[in-house]
């Protein structure tokens, strides 16, 4: 049973209990909660800590967050923070429901409002903290008060207090990440919408049963490129034109099929149009939920109707063919949505990190991100650029999670042959 980590932010200095009828100049009212412990994982040679802070303003005063700082709880005070977010970086990491188009509004909370901070820490050393502690620089404002003396039309005097709040300690999970085999086979697979702090998967909070969760926290949409850098050849409105369509989907580990969905028709490739109404039941299209360990469940989504080779309750072996890649549910073109989470509901669980036992990087994320362009309503890469990358020997990576826009080769599987 997981427990929600709760930390109510308090002032750094002790507060003296006020006499009746008096109040401290500024009493912090932020309630900060971390629903999941960060579980360290390795990607592109670095170790990452990924988690969220749910920040609610319980005071009656408008509160503006100016900075969030994260430190190793055991580090000396003089040590550099693991992460400091302020200005543009802070606004990019925040999401406040109902905020206007002004990015600064995401860090300003009226009474009762909540914002979410998406934390993404790349550790500078191989030392992983046992626990994190946080610092918040905030300003608390009250409505301007009319001066008690002077002309009636005098400019009201605003009341604002700057505070530093220290605390909100979060243990770093000691659970190891599951090491899994490839979900697919072959070359030129692109990790679209892959692990990154700014992608839609990372920011998709779904409250399907009374509690907001991020099942897709580290999910990847695997699309496959042709050697000309496109995901399709021929008619872009035909699923058969896409290289990913019909690719064999593999069990990443020994396990038990917990649930399946089949019978949802294929979409016509399109950024918006869908063959069925998108609901919690159709979101993943035809799908498979595979339990591969305690509190460890792999989801395969958007599969071809009628292609599933397993049923609920079946035991499967690592590398076994489960289904074929399709374009069903909330999908714009043929691809495999793959994620690992901690519960037996595909989209009502918390996404957890995992690592592939091995894969070959054909192009690194920074290269690919800079080169991606739109082609016929989907994405593509200049063929000359892709050809140049492929002339360079692929780099073998082991026990890592591919990041956003990695192009890799899973290798060839002998399963089902």
C-alpha positions as CSV (number, residue, x, y, z in Angstrom):
1,X,0.0,0.0,0.0
2,X,1.5,3.3,-1.0
3,X,1.3,6.3,1.3
4,X,1.0,9.9,0.2
5,X,3.8,12.0,1.5
6,X,2.5,15.1,3.1
7,X,4.4,18.2,4.3
8,X,2.8,21.4,5.4
9,X,5.1,24.3,4.8
10,X,6.1,26.2,7.9
11,X,8.2,29.3,8.6
12,X,11.9,28.7,9.0
13,X,11.9,30.5,12.4
14,X,9.7,29.5,15.3
15,X,6.5,31.4,15.6
16,X,5.4,33.0,18.8
17,X,1.8,32.2,19.6
18,X,0.1,35.6,19.3
19,X,-2.1,37.2,22.0
20,X,-5.8,37.1,21.4
21,X,-6.9,39.5,18.6
22,X,-3.4,39.6,17.1
23,X,-1.8,37.7,14.3
24,X,1.8,37.3,12.9
25,X,2.8,39.7,10.2
26,X,2.8,36.8,7.7
27,X,1.7,33.2,8.4
28,X,2.5,30.9,5.5
29,X,-0.5,29.0,4.1
30,X,1.1,26.7,1.5
31,X,0.2,23.1,1.7
32,X,2.7,21.1,-0.3
33,X,2.2,17.4,-1.1
34,X,4.3,14.9,-3.1
35,X,2.0,12.0,-4.2
36,X,4.9,9.8,-5.3
37,X,8.5,9.3,-4.2
38,X,11.0,9.8,-6.9
39,X,12.6,6.5,-8.0
40,X,16.1,7.0,-9.5
41,X,16.6,5.9,-13.1
42,X,19.4,6.2,-15.6
43,X,19.0,7.7,-19.1
44,X,21.7,9.0,-21.5
45,X,24.3,8.3,-18.9
46,X,22.8,10.5,-16.2
47,X,20.6,9.7,-13.1
48,X,17.2,11.3,-12.9
49,X,14.7,12.0,-10.1
50,X,11.2,12.8,-11.4
51,X,8.2,13.7,-9.2
52,X,5.5,16.4,-8.6
53,X,4.6,18.8,-6.0
54,X,0.9,19.7,-5.4
55,X,0.9,23.2,-3.9
56,X,-2.3,24.7,-2.5
57,X,-2.7,28.1,-0.9
58,X,-4.7,27.7,2.3
59,X,-4.3,31.3,3.4
60,X,-6.6,34.2,2.5
61,X,-3.8,36.2,1.0
62,X,-2.7,36.1,-2.6
63,X,0.6,34.1,-2.7
64,X,3.2,34.3,-5.5
65,X,5.9,31.7,-5.8
66,X,9.2,33.3,-6.9
67,X,11.5,30.3,-6.6
68,X,11.6,26.6,-5.7
69,X,14.9,25.0,-4.7
70,X,15.6,21.3,-4.1
71,X,18.5,20.1,-2.0
72,X,20.0,16.9,-0.7
73,X,18.7,16.8,2.8
74,X,22.0,15.4,4.1
75,X,24.2,17.9,2.2
76,X,26.0,20.8,4.0
77,X,24.2,24.2,3.9
78,X,27.0,25.5,1.6
79,X,26.4,22.8,-1.0
80,X,24.8,23.8,-4.3
81,X,21.2,22.9,-4.7
82,X,20.2,20.0,-6.9
83,X,17.7,22.2,-8.7
84,X,16.6,25.8,-8.5
85,X,13.6,27.0,-10.5
86,X,12.9,30.7,-10.9
87,X,11.5,33.0,-13.6
88,X,11.0,31.3,-16.9
89,X,12.2,27.9,-15.7
90,X,9.8,28.0,-12.8
91,X,6.8,29.0,-15.0
92,X,7.7,26.2,-17.5
93,X,7.6,23.7,-14.6
94,X,4.2,24.8,-13.2
95,X,0.7,24.0,-14.2
96,X,-2.3,25.8,-12.6
97,X,-5.7,24.8,-13.7
98,X,-7.6,27.9,-14.9
99,X,-4.5,30.1,-15.4
100,X,-4.7,32.6,-18.3
101,X,-2.2,32.7,-21.1
102,X,0.1,34.8,-19.0
103,X,2.9,32.4,-17.8
104,X,3.3,34.4,-14.6
105,X,-0.2,33.5,-13.5
106,X,0.8,29.9,-13.0
107,X,2.8,30.9,-9.9
108,X,0.3,33.3,-8.4
109,X,-2.3,31.6,-6.1
110,X,-5.4,33.2,-4.8
111,X,-7.0,31.7,-1.7
112,X,-7.8,28.0,-2.2
113,X,-6.0,27.7,-5.6
114,X,-3.6,24.9,-6.4
115,X,-0.7,24.7,-8.8
116,X,1.4,21.7,-9.8
117,X,5.2,21.7,-10.0
118,X,6.7,19.1,-12.3
119,X,10.1,18.3,-10.9
120,X,12.8,16.9,-13.2
121,X,16.3,16.6,-11.7
122,X,19.4,15.4,-13.5
123,X,21.9,14.6,-10.8
124,X,25.4,16.0,-11.3
125,X,27.1,13.2,-9.5
126,X,26.6,9.4,-9.1
127,X,25.6,10.0,-5.5
128,X,21.8,9.6,-5.1
129,X,20.3,11.4,-2.1
130,X,18.4,9.4,0.5
131,X,16.0,12.3,0.9
132,X,15.2,15.7,-0.6
133,X,14.3,18.9,1.1
134,X,12.8,22.0,-0.5
135,X,12.9,25.8,-0.2
136,X,10.2,28.1,-1.4
137,X,10.6,31.9,-1.9
138,X,7.2,33.4,-1.9
139,X,5.4,36.8,-1.6
140,X,2.1,37.1,0.2
141,X,-0.1,40.1,-0.7
142,X,-3.3,41.5,0.8
143,X,-5.7,43.9,-1.0
144,X,-4.4,47.5,-0.8
145,X,-5.6,49.3,2.3
146,X,-7.0,52.9,2.2
147,X,-4.8,55.1,4.3
148,X,-6.4,55.9,7.7
149,X,-5.5,59.6,7.3
150,X,-5.2,61.9,4.4
151,X,-7.4,62.7,1.4
152,X,-10.1,60.2,0.5
153,X,-8.7,59.8,-3.0
154,X,-5.2,58.9,-1.9
155,X,-3.5,55.9,-3.6
156,X,-4.1,52.7,-1.5
157,X,-1.0,51.2,0.1
158,X,-0.4,47.6,-0.9
159,X,0.6,45.1,1.8
160,X,3.1,42.4,0.7
161,X,5.4,40.2,2.7
162,X,8.3,38.2,1.3
163,X,9.0,34.8,3.0
164,X,11.3,31.8,2.7
165,X,9.7,28.5,3.6
166,X,12.0,25.5,4.2
167,X,10.9,21.9,4.6
168,X,8.8,19.5,2.6
169,X,11.1,16.5,2.9
170,X,10.6,13.7,0.5
171,X,12.4,10.3,0.7
172,X,13.9,9.0,-2.5
173,X,12.6,5.6,-3.3
174,X,15.0,2.7,-2.7
175,X,13.0,0.4,-5.1
176,X,15.1,-0.6,-8.1
177,X,13.6,0.0,-11.5
178,X,12.5,-3.0,-13.4
179,X,14.9,-4.1,-16.2
180,X,12.9,-5.2,-19.2
181,X,13.4,-6.5,-22.7
182,X,12.3,-4.7,-25.9
183,X,8.6,-4.2,-26.6
184,X,9.4,-4.2,-30.4
185,X,12.0,-5.3,-32.8
186,X,14.1,-3.8,-35.6
187,X,15.6,-0.4,-36.4
188,X,14.7,3.2,-36.7
189,X,12.2,3.4,-33.8
190,X,11.7,7.0,-32.6
191,X,10.8,7.6,-29.0
192,X,8.1,10.3,-29.7
193,X,6.5,12.0,-26.7
194,X,9.1,10.1,-24.7
195,X,10.5,10.9,-21.3
196,X,10.9,14.7,-20.9
197,X,9.5,17.3,-18.5
198,X,7.6,19.2,-21.1
199,X,5.8,16.5,-23.1
200,X,2.0,15.7,-22.8
201,X,2.5,12.3,-21.3
202,X,4.4,13.9,-18.4
203,X,1.8,16.5,-17.7
204,X,-1.4,14.3,-18.1
205,X,-3.1,14.2,-14.7
206,X,-6.1,12.0,-14.8
207,X,-8.5,11.8,-11.8
208,X,-10.6,8.7,-12.9
209,X,-11.5,7.5,-9.4
210,X,-11.3,10.5,-7.1
211,X,-7.5,10.8,-7.1
212,X,-5.3,12.5,-9.7
213,X,-2.5,10.2,-11.0
214,X,0.0,10.3,-13.9
215,X,0.1,6.9,-15.4
216,X,1.9,8.1,-18.4
217,X,4.7,9.9,-16.5
218,X,7.5,8.2,-18.5
219,X,5.5,6.7,-21.4
220,X,6.8,6.5,-24.9
221,X,4.9,6.6,-28.3
222,X,7.1,4.4,-30.5
223,X,6.8,5.4,-34.2
224,X,9.0,3.9,-36.9
225,X,10.9,5.7,-39.6
226,X,11.7,4.7,-43.1
227,X,15.2,5.4,-44.3
228,X,14.0,8.6,-46.0
229,X,13.1,10.0,-42.5
230,X,9.4,9.7,-42.8
231,X,7.0,7.6,-40.8
232,X,4.9,6.7,-44.0
233,X,5.3,6.1,-47.7
234,X,2.4,6.7,-50.1
235,X,-1.0,7.7,-49.0
236,X,-0.8,9.4,-45.6
237,X,-4.5,8.6,-44.9
238,X,-3.8,4.8,-45.1
239,X,-2.6,3.0,-42.0
240,X,-0.8,0.5,-44.3
241,X,1.5,3.4,-45.5
242,X,3.1,3.7,-42.0
243,X,6.2,1.6,-41.2
244,X,5.0,1.0,-37.7
245,X,1.7,-0.5,-38.7
246,X,1.6,-4.3,-38.2
247,X,4.9,-4.4,-36.3
248,X,5.0,-7.3,-33.8
249,X,4.5,-6.3,-30.1
250,X,6.6,-8.3,-27.6
251,X,6.3,-9.2,-24.0
252,X,9.0,-7.3,-22.2
253,X,9.2,-9.8,-19.4
254,X,7.6,-13.0,-18.1
255,X,4.2,-12.2,-16.6
256,X,0.5,-12.5,-16.5
257,X,-2.1,-10.8,-18.8
258,X,-4.3,-8.8,-16.4
259,X,-6.6,-7.2,-18.9
260,X,-7.2,-6.8,-22.7
261,X,-9.3,-4.5,-24.9
262,X,-10.1,-5.6,-28.4
263,X,-12.7,-4.7,-31.1
264,X,-12.1,-0.9,-31.3
265,X,-11.8,0.0,-35.0
266,X,-8.8,1.6,-36.7
267,X,-8.6,5.4,-37.0
268,X,-7.9,7.1,-40.3
269,X,-4.5,8.8,-39.7
270,X,-5.4,12.3,-38.6
271,X,-4.2,14.7,-35.9
272,X,-7.8,15.1,-34.5
273,X,-10.3,12.7,-36.0
274,X,-11.0,9.4,-34.2
275,X,-13.1,6.3,-35.1
276,X,-14.8,6.2,-31.7
277,X,-15.5,8.7,-29.0
278,X,-12.6,9.0,-26.6
279,X,-13.5,8.0,-23.0
280,X,-11.5,6.3,-20.2
281,X,-12.5,3.0,-21.7
282,X,-11.4,3.8,-25.3
283,X,-8.4,6.1,-24.6
284,X,-5.8,3.4,-25.2
285,X,-7.7,1.7,-28.0
286,X,-7.1,-2.0,-28.2
287,X,-4.6,-2.7,-25.5
288,X,-2.9,-5.2,-23.2
289,X,-2.1,-4.9,-19.5
290,X,0.8,-7.2,-18.5
291,X,1.8,-7.7,-14.9
292,X,5.6,-8.3,-14.8
293,X,6.2,-8.0,-11.0
294,X,4.8,-6.7,-7.7
295,X,3.2,-3.3,-8.3
296,X,4.7,-3.4,-11.9
297,X,2.4,-3.4,-14.9
298,X,3.3,-2.8,-18.6
299,X,0.7,-1.2,-20.9
300,X,0.6,-1.7,-24.6
301,X,-1.9,0.6,-26.4
302,X,-3.3,1.4,-29.8
303,X,-3.1,-2.2,-31.1
304,X,-4.7,-3.5,-34.3
305,X,-8.2,-4.9,-33.8
306,X,-8.2,-8.7,-33.9
307,X,-4.4,-8.9,-33.7
308,X,-4.2,-9.8,-29.9
309,X,-2.7,-13.3,-29.4
310,X,-3.3,-13.4,-25.7
311,X,-6.3,-13.4,-23.4
312,X,-6.9,-12.3,-19.8
313,X,-5.2,-14.6,-17.3
314,X,-2.7,-16.0,-19.7
315,X,0.9,-16.5,-18.7
316,X,3.4,-15.2,-21.2
317,X,7.2,-15.4,-21.7
318,X,9.6,-12.6,-22.3
319,X,9.9,-12.0,-26.1
320,X,6.5,-13.6,-26.9
321,X,4.5,-11.9,-29.6
322,X,1.4,-10.3,-28.0
323,X,-0.2,-8.4,-30.8
324,X,0.4,-6.0,-33.8
325,X,0.9,-2.3,-33.8
326,X,-2.2,-0.4,-34.9
327,X,-3.9,3.0,-34.8
328,X,-6.8,2.8,-32.4
329,X,-8.1,4.9,-29.5
330,X,-6.6,8.3,-29.0
331,X,-4.0,7.9,-31.7
332,X,-3.2,10.0,-34.7
333,X,-1.1,7.5,-36.7
334,X,0.1,3.9,-36.2
335,X,2.4,3.6,-33.2
336,X,2.8,1.7,-29.9
337,X,2.1,3.5,-26.7
338,X,4.2,1.8,-24.0
339,X,4.4,2.6,-20.3
340,X,5.1,0.9,-16.9
341,X,3.0,1.8,-13.9
342,X,2.4,0.6,-10.3
343,X,-1.3,-0.5,-10.5
344,X,-3.6,-2.8,-12.4
345,X,-5.5,0.0,-14.2
346,X,-3.8,1.2,-17.3
347,X,-4.5,4.9,-16.8
348,X,-5.5,5.0,-13.1
349,X,-2.0,4.3,-11.6
350,X,1.3,6.0,-11.1
351,X,3.8,5.7,-13.9
352,X,7.1,4.4,-12.8
353,X,10.6,4.3,-14.4
354,X,12.0,1.2,-16.0
355,X,15.1,0.4,-18.1
356,X,15.7,-1.6,-21.2
357,X,18.3,-4.3,-20.8
358,X,20.0,-3.1,-24.0
359,X,19.4,-1.1,-27.2
360,X,21.5,0.6,-29.8
361,X,21.2,4.4,-30.2
362,X,21.1,5.4,-33.9
363,X,20.7,9.1,-33.1
364,X,20.7,10.9,-29.8
365,X,17.8,13.1,-28.5
366,X,19.5,16.4,-29.0
367,X,20.4,15.7,-32.6
368,X,16.9,14.4,-33.4
369,X,15.0,17.2,-31.6
370,X,16.9,19.8,-33.6
371,X,16.2,18.1,-36.9
372,X,12.6,17.0,-36.6
373,X,10.2,18.8,-39.0
374,X,6.5,18.4,-40.0
375,X,5.8,16.2,-43.0
376,X,2.2,15.7,-44.2
377,X,0.6,16.2,-40.8
378,X,3.1,14.0,-39.0
379,X,6.9,14.3,-38.2
380,X,9.9,13.5,-40.3
381,X,13.7,14.1,-40.6
382,X,15.7,15.2,-43.6
383,X,16.9,12.0,-45.3
384,X,20.4,13.4,-45.8
385,X,20.7,14.1,-42.1
386,X,19.3,10.7,-41.2
387,X,21.7,9.0,-43.6
388,X,24.6,10.8,-42.0
389,X,23.6,9.6,-38.6
390,X,23.3,6.0,-39.8
391,X,26.8,6.0,-41.2
392,X,28.1,6.4,-37.6
393,X,28.2,3.2,-35.6
394,X,25.3,2.9,-33.2
395,X,26.0,3.3,-29.5
396,X,25.1,0.4,-27.3
397,X,23.2,1.4,-24.1
398,X,22.4,-0.9,-21.3
399,X,20.0,-0.7,-18.4
400,X,18.8,2.7,-19.4
401,X,15.5,4.4,-20.3
402,X,15.4,6.1,-23.7
403,X,14.6,9.8,-23.6
404,X,12.4,11.9,-25.8
405,X,13.3,11.7,-29.5
406,X,15.9,8.9,-29.2
407,X,16.2,6.9,-32.4
408,X,17.2,3.3,-31.7
409,X,17.5,-0.2,-32.9
410,X,15.9,-2.8,-30.6
411,X,17.6,-5.7,-32.5
412,X,15.9,-8.7,-34.1
413,X,13.8,-11.1,-31.9
414,X,13.4,-14.8,-32.6
415,X,10.1,-14.9,-30.8
416,X,7.2,-16.5,-32.7
417,X,9.4,-17.5,-35.6
